[in-house]
Amino acid sequence: MNNKSKISTTDASSHIATILDRWENGETIDGAREDIPKDTSKRIKSATTKQYVDAISALQDLRKGITLGNYSVRELIDEGRR
């Protein structure tokens, strides 16, 4: 199901449960105020556990070799408060 609906802010506030059900079923919702588009919301696929693990691993690889030099985290926090 890949339908698309345009919803006014008044309708959205009055029928939020119904709109969320439609959104959860894959419908794309365009929000508008006074016929001026404000937002488009569509559901995305959930990531698998492997994708999460791969993303964390990639972030950890990016951090390798990056240091604070001669500073500790506490010194940097204190410097930011001055």
PyMOL commands that set and color helices and strands:
alter all, ss='L'
color gray80, all
select helices_A, chain A and resi 9-14+16-24+49-63+73-80
alter helices_A, ss='H'
color red, helices_A
select strands_A, chain A and resi 4-8+28-33+36-41
alter strands_A, ss='S'
color yellow, strands_A
deselect
rebuild
show_as cartoon
